[in-house]
């Protein structure tokens, strides 16, 4: 079975074909940036992009994404090592505490900013509200998403 992950066609053992995308990515392909949180599609720690849409990989069947473009946390960094503006903003604003949710927070923020490059604080809160943070870093997350929008504007 083949999956298009981060612009590369990767071979996946057929045994993962009946499962969910999270375990195919983590166990089948060894890409551990995508995190397991609740296993029910609620918390958002497992968020990846499927054809540009933020998607909960813990409840997404592998068979549903065959032939689609999947992007994980590992696919955000540029080939030259430059971090994505969202990754840089999360570092600049010192968002991570325990980091349980961070890959999902980053992936949700990237998808959101690709749709809305100049969001208001209210739009940021609304876009990020279904990604949970056990440590309660919501203020820093909001600040980082706003900062990422500014960084992306500087680059373009």
Beta strands, then each sheet from edge to edge (+ up, - down):
strand 1: 2-5
strand 2: 8-11
strand 3: 47-50
strand 4: 53-56
strand 5: 69-71
sheet 1: 2+ 1- 5- 3+ 4-
end
